[in-house]
Amino acid sequence: MLKLLNISNIAVINKLLIEFESGLHLLTGETGSGKSIIIDSLNLLLGARASQDLIRTGQEVARVEGLFTTSPHSPASLLLQNAGIAADEGEILIRRELSSAGKSKIFINDSPATLGLLREIAGHLVDIHGQHDNQALLDPEFHLDLLDWFEGNESLLTEIRDQHDAILRVDAKLKSLRMDEQQRLKRIDMLAFQISEIERAKLTEGLEKELAAERYRLVNGEKVFTLAAESYEMLYNAEPSLLTVLKKVMRHAQDLAQIDPVFIPYLEPLENLEYQLEDLSHFLRSYSEQLDFSEERLNQLETRCAEVEKLCKKYGPTTSEVLTYLTKIRAEHEALAECKEHEAEFSEQLNQLLTVYQAKAAVLSKRRARATVALESGMKAALRALAMETTAFKVRMQTSAAGGDSYDLLNQISARGLDQVEFMVATNKGEALKPLVKVASGGELSRIILAIKSLIAADSPDKTLIFDEVDSGIGGRVAEVVGRRLRDVARRNQVICVTHLPQVAAFADEHYFVGKRIIDRRTEAYVERMQGPRRVEEIARMLGGEKITETTTKHAREMLQLAEAGKGRS
């Protein structure tokens, strides 16, 4: 459960601290007030890609902190323990910082953490559903993801993905080994030429920059020599030289200090300055003596620069990338040269990997088949609670045949197993089931995703569910039904929801208004907890717009009273 959210210097947010409890939390406010920025901040906290554009103008660092509570034996707590991070009393404090320099820092319970660990832990703490999920629901690939989340197949899917990656790597090696002999020999010759061409150049990382710097010095050689020589002359040989004058000043300062102690603090800096100027004079003399401005050296540099530039154009924009390419082609050259020795070995390895993959995929298929029955049953009740009593929901699952030789199997496998899943619905009684993409409206998609997400979260009472405008495309009686369903889900899971509908907002256990105001000539977002008359006023605003009348105020009170009266009913 999310207990506290602290946001600093994110877009129009200067400083924002929100405390949350259990139950249903609704965020309302005018379009553009900052609600989406709060959701963006939460996404950032949970591992979303960091962008400097989020940092408030004029600030160097932006920060988001979230304090979560969870049980000591929850998956998130166990992940922290395995990472060597203590979860004191079941509390997890996540902090993410962005700097204008482009750096991002992550801390979990004040210990530095990686983005991978953050995302893994966040997946057990929060589930964010945004409007994009409605569109994702039209893609059958997303249906398979939802079914796996419902069944809890994440661990097995990771094993299958790893197995699939290993299969692809070995298969790629085999294809390379089985290349036509003439093509193989041509490829070996080409790689040998490239390797020789790059190795002859004796490249080092950053060489092009070093050569360019030396060339620039040589082109400006006469000016460099003149400046160095004149500087040395002024410091050491001139009459009087700068060092001679400085020594005289030092003697005067020493005499003054014996008379008046106020001059004592200046003695040491003057002495240090003398040492520094002497060092500089010695360096200038040595530098001038070692300068080589010969035309021959400049010609050598021009030739060398042209050689490096040619290689960078052919194999990479920088010497670093050319060297990376060299490492790659050396490995390929070696593999092609030794291919005949390894073909049988790789073929046997591939068959073993495919056998293991088939076994794991078969287990996954059985779990998915079992999950389809449970999901269909759960969706029947969930859709009924969302005023979709006549909607039929079915999961159509097809599994590729696992037989045949290794070549056939390679064309069937994927990182997601051997199954294809698509949700089928009939929104009116008596109609035939059709793919979801062909029959569902925007409002129906919102309710279907809410039903699915509520079922997925039912087995994770520690998890916070965040819905960003889940009420998109609905209104009237259906909006009230959605509000009631959100309240029901909030009895098991903490729910945070952004809404524009008063019918939904009326069911909140905690209602927050997000607004903007001008402070010191700058726009700032703020959050106010709506209670008593202020909450009535906000519901009335959502009902009637900018002008609040007695009628809308009365209607707002009635909505809140009805929602409160229904809290005891499921």
N, C-alpha and C positions, 0 to 999 in steps of 0.2 A: 504494500500500500504506500502511495506517495503521501508523505506527511507535510513536506515543505518544498516550495519551489522559489529559488532566489535568482533573479535575472538582473544583470548589470550591463549597460551600454550595448544593448542589442536593438538596432534600428531606432524606433521612436521611444523605446524603453530606456529610461535613465537608470532608475533603481526600482525594482518591483519585488515584493515579498508576499507570497500567498501561502497560507496554511490550509491544509486539507484534512478532513476527517474521513470516516467511512461513509458509505452511502452514495447518493447521486448528487453531483456537483454540476450546475449549469452555468455556462458563460454566455452572456448576452451583450448586446451593444450594437451601435450603428455599424454599417458596412465601412471598413477601413479604420475602425477604432483601435485595432491592435490585437484582436482575438487570434488571428492567424499567426501573428508574430509569437504569441505565447506557445502555440502549437509547434511552430518552427523551432523555438528554443528547446522545447521538450524533445523534438526529433534530434536536435544537435546533442542534447544530453545523452541520448540513447544510441549515438554512433553515426548519425547522418553525416554526409560530407560537409566539411567546414568551408565556409566562404567568407573572404574578407569583407564582402559586401554587407554582411550582417552587422559589422561593427559600426556603432553609432558615430556619425561624422564628428571629427575632432578628437576622438578618443584613441588611445593606443592599445587598450586591452578590453575585450568583452568577456563576460563570465556568466556561466549558468551552473547552478548548484541544485541538486535534488536529494532530499533525505527520504529514504525508503525504509519501511519496516517489513521484515519477513521472518519466517520461522527459522530457528538455527539449523534445521535439517532440510531446508528447501534447496532446490537445485542451484539457485543463485548463491546461497551461503556455502554450499559444497564446492562450487566453482572457485569462490574466493579462497577457501581453505586450501584447495589444490594449488592455487597461485601464490600461496604464502601470505595472504592478506587476511587479517582478522576481521570478523564481522561481530563487533561487540554488541551483546544483548540484542542480536537480530537486527541491527541497524546498518544500513549501507548508505554511505554518503558519496555521491558521485559529483565530481566537479570537472568542468571542461572550460578551458581558457583559449581564446583566440587573440593573436596579436596582429597589429597592422603590418608587421614584418612578414606575415604569412605562416607563422608557427602556431601549432596547436598542441596544448598540453592536456593530459587526462590524469585525474587522480581519483582513486577509489579508496575511501577511508584514509585519505591523506597519503596514500602510497602511489607512486607513479604507475600507470597502467598502459597497456597497448590498446589500440582501437579494436583489435580482434577480440580481446578479453571483454572490453566494454560492450560490444555488440552481443557477445554470447550471454553475458549476465543480463543485459537489458531485455533480451528476448524472454527471460523468465520473470521479469518484473512488470513490463508494460506491453500492451498491445494497442497500437494506434491504428484506427481506421479512418482514412480520409476519403474525400469524394472520389479520388482516383480508383478506389477499390470497386466502386459501382461499375466503372468501365472495365476494370480488370475482370469482373465477374462475367463479362461477355466472352472471355477467352477461356476455352476448355483447359488450357495448361494451368490456369489459376484454380480450376476446380480440383485438379489433382493435388495441388498444394493444400487446399482447404481440407480435403479428405485426410491427407497425411497429418495435418495439424490436429484434426479431430481425434485421430487414432493415436497420436503421439509417436509417429514413426521417425522422428528426427535422427535418432541414434543409428537406426538401421539404414536410413537413407545416406548418412555420412559414410557408412561402410561400403555401400553400393557405389557411391560416387568415387570413393578412393579406388575400388576395384575396377570401375569403368576407366578411370584415368590410367591405371596401370596397364589395362588391356590395350588402350589406344597407343601408349608408348611402345609396347612390344610389337604391336601390329605395324607401327610406322617403321620400326627397325627392320621387320621382316620384308616390308614392301621395298625398302631401300636395298636390302640384300638380294631380293629377287629381280632387281632391275635387269633389263636386257644387258647382256655382257658387253656389247659394243657401246651402249650408252654409259655403262659403268666405267669402262676404260676411258671414254671421252671425258666423263665427269672427273675422274681421277687426274687426268692430264691438266684439265682446266684449274682444278683446285691446287695442283702442284705449282702451276705457273703463278697463281695469285699469292700463294704462301711465299714463294721465292721473291716475288716483286715486293711484298710488304716487308719481309725480313731483311732484304738488302737495304731498305731505307733506314733501318735501325731507329724506329720511332719510339718516342717516349710520350707519356701523357702530358698534354699541355705544350708540346714542342712548338706548335705553330705560333703560340703566344710568345715564347722565348725568342724565336727567330725574328718575329715582327719587332720585338722590343730592341733587339741588338741592331737590326737593320735601321730602325729609327735613330738610334744613337749614332750610327756611322754616317747616315745622310746628314745629320746635324753636327758632325764631328768638329768642324772648325769653330762653330759657335760654342760647343761644349768646352773645347780646349781653351778658348779665349776667356770664357767666364770663370773656369777653374783657376787659370793662371792669374787673372786680375784679382780674384778673391784672395789667393794666397799672397799676392804682392801687398794688398791692403792690410792683411792680417799680420804679416811677418817682416816684409822688407821695406815698406814705405818709410819715409822720414816725415813725421814720426809714424810708426806702424800702430795699428789698432791695439795690439797687445802691449806696446810700450805705453800708450796713453792709459790703458786700463790699469797697468801696474802702478802708474803714477797716482791714479784715482784711488787705488787700494791703499797706498801709503798715506795719502791724505786722510782717508777714512779711518785708518788705524790711529793716526795722530788725533783726529777728532774724537774718536771713541775714548781715548785716554783722558780727554778733557770733559766730554759729555757722553755718558753711557747710552744715550738714545741712539747712537750710531752703531752700537755693538751688533744688533740683529742684521745689519747690512753687510757685515764683514764676511760671513760664511757664504752668502749668495755670490758676492764678488769673487771670492776665492774659487767657488765652483765654476763661475763663468769663465775665469781664466783657464781652468783645466779644459773646459769644453772647447774654448776657442783654440787652444793649443792643439787639442786632438783634431779639430777641424782643419787647422793649417797643415798638420802632418798628413792627414788623409788627402787634402787637395794636392799636395806636392806628389804623393805617391800615385794618386789617380791620374794626374797629368802625365807622369813619366810612363805609365803603363798603357796610355791610350794608343790604339792602333787604327789609323784612319786610311790604311792603304786601299787603293783601288782594287787590288787583287782580292782582299778580304770581302769587300762589298760585292764583287762579282760572285764569289763563292756563296755568299748569303743569298743573293738573288736566285742562283741555281738551286740551292737547297730549299728555299721557300717555294719555288715553282714545283719541285719534286713532291714536297709535302702536300701542297695544294692539289696537285693532280690525284694523289692517292685519296685525299679526303673527298674529292668529287666522285671518285669511283666507288669507294667502299664505306663512306660515312662522313658526315659533315665535320667531325672533329677527330683528332688523333686517338682520343679515348675510344670512340666508336669503331675506328679502324682496327684498333687492337682487340676490341671485343669480337669483331668479325673474324679476325685472325684466329682467335681461340676456337671459334665455332667451326671454321673450315678445316682447321687442323684435326678436330675430332671427327668430322665427316670424312675427311681423307683417310684417316686411320681405320674408321669403320668400313669404308668401301674396300680398302686394301685387304682387310681380314674377313670379308663377308662370308666367303665359302666355309670358313671354320665355324661360324656361329649360327648358320641357318637352321640346322637341326636343333640346336640348343634353344633358340628363340621360338621355334615352332612348338616344341614340347612345353616351354614356359607359357605360351599363349593358350594352349589347350588346358593346362592346369588352372590358369586364371579364369577361363571361361566356365570351367566346371564349378569353381567356387562362386562365380557370379550367378550362375543358374540357380544354385542352391539358395543363395541369399535372396535373389529375386523371387523365387517360389515362396519363400517365407513372407516376403513383403506382399505378394499378391494375395495370400491367404488372409493376412491382416487387413488388407484393403477390402476384400470381399466381406469380411466380418463387419468392418466399419460402415460399409454402405447400408447394411440392414439397420444398424444403430442410428446412423445419421438420418435415414428416411423416417424412422420412428420418431426421433427427436424433432425433426423439422415439422412433422404433422402437428404436434402440440404447439411448437413455437410459432408457426404460421397462424394457427387458430388464435393464439393470444395477440396476434398483430392484425386481426380482422381480415385474414385471408383464409377463411374457413373452407371455401370452395376450391382452393388451390391445391392441386396434387403435385407432389415433388418426388422424383425418383432419380437415382444415380445409375447411369448406364456405364458399365465397366467392361472393357475388352482387353484380353491378355494375349499377347503374341505367342505363337507356338514356340516352345523352347527346344524342339528337336532339330534334326538336320545336322549338316557338317558345320565346321567352325566358320566357314565363309558365310553361310546363310545366317548363322547366329550373330555374326558381327554386324550384319545389316539390320538386325532387329533390336539390339540392345541399346540402352541409353543410360544416362547418369541418373534417371528417375525410375529405372526398373523396366519391366516388360508390359506395363499396363497403360491404357488410355481411359480417361474418365471424362464424362460430360454430364452436367446436370440437366435433367428434363423436367419441364413443368407444363401443367395445364391450368390456366388461371380461372377457367370457368367450368363448372360441373358438366360432365358429359363430353367435353372436348378431349381429343387425343393428345397424348403427351408429345411435346415438341422440344427441340433444343432451346435452352433458356434465352439464347441470343435472339431468337426469332419471335418471341412472344411477350417478353417482360417489358413494361414501361419503366421510366425513371423512378417513379415512386415505388413500384413493386420491387425494383432492384434494391432500393434502399432498405426496404423491410426484409427482403430475403437475406441480404448481407448481415443485417442486425440479428436475424434469427440464427444464422450460422455462427457468427462470432460469439453470441451468447452461449451456444452449445459448446463451442471450443473452449471457452473460458470456464465452463461449469466445473471442470476438474482442477482448476488452478485458482483457489480462493485467495491466494496471496497476490494475484496479478491485478494490476490497474488497467482498466479498459478506457481508452480515450476515443471518442467519436467526434470527428470534425464535420459538423453539419450533416449528420446521418439523416436528417429530415428533408434532404433535398428532394424536390419534386412532389411533396405531399402537402396536405393541409386538411383543415376541417376535422371531421370525426377521426380520420386515420391518424392525424397528428396527435390527437389525444391518446389513441391506442398505442402509438410509438412511445409517448411519454410514460404511459403506464408500464410498458414492457421494459423500458430503461430503468424505471424504479424497481421492477421485479428483479432484473439482473443485478442491480446495485445491492440487493440483499445478500448476494454471495460475493460479489466483487465490487471494489471501489470503482465508480464510473465518473468520468469527467467528460462533459459533452458541450460542444459549441452549437448553439441553436439560434434561429431567427423566429421560431414559432412560439407564441405565448402558450399554446396548448401543451407544448413539451416543457417549457420553462416552469409551468405551474406545479410540476411534479418534483421539483428539486428539493433535496434535503438542505442543500446550501446553494444559494443563488448569488452569482457575482456579476456585477456590471463592469464592462471594460469600456473606458472612454478616453478622450484626449483633451488636454488643456495646454495653455500657453504659460510657460514659466521662464522668466528672463529671456523673452523673445524667441523661445524655442518650444516646439511641440513635444509633449511628453504623454505617454500612455499611463493610465492609472487603473487600478482595480478597486472597486468598492463592494463590500458585502451587503447585499440587499436584504433588509429585514423590516418587518412592520409596514408602515405607510410607504417607505421608499420602495419596497418590493411591489406593493400594489401599484404604485406610480409607474414602475418599469414595465409591469405586465400590461398596464393601460397604454403605455407608449407603444408597445409591440402590437397591441390590438388596433390602435387608432392613428398611429403616426405621430407627428410632431405636436399636434394640438390634442390635448387630453381633455375630454369632456366628462360630465357627470355620468353619462351612459357608459363610456368605456371604463371609467373607474368602478362603477357598479358591476359591470361584467367581469372585470379583473378580480374583484373580491369574490364573486361567485365561483370563478374558475379555481381560485386558491382554496376556497372552502370545500369544493367538491373533491379536489385532489387530496386535501388533508383528510377528508372523511373516508376516502377510499384506501388510505394507507394500511388499514388493518386487513383489507381483502387481497387475496392473491390475484 
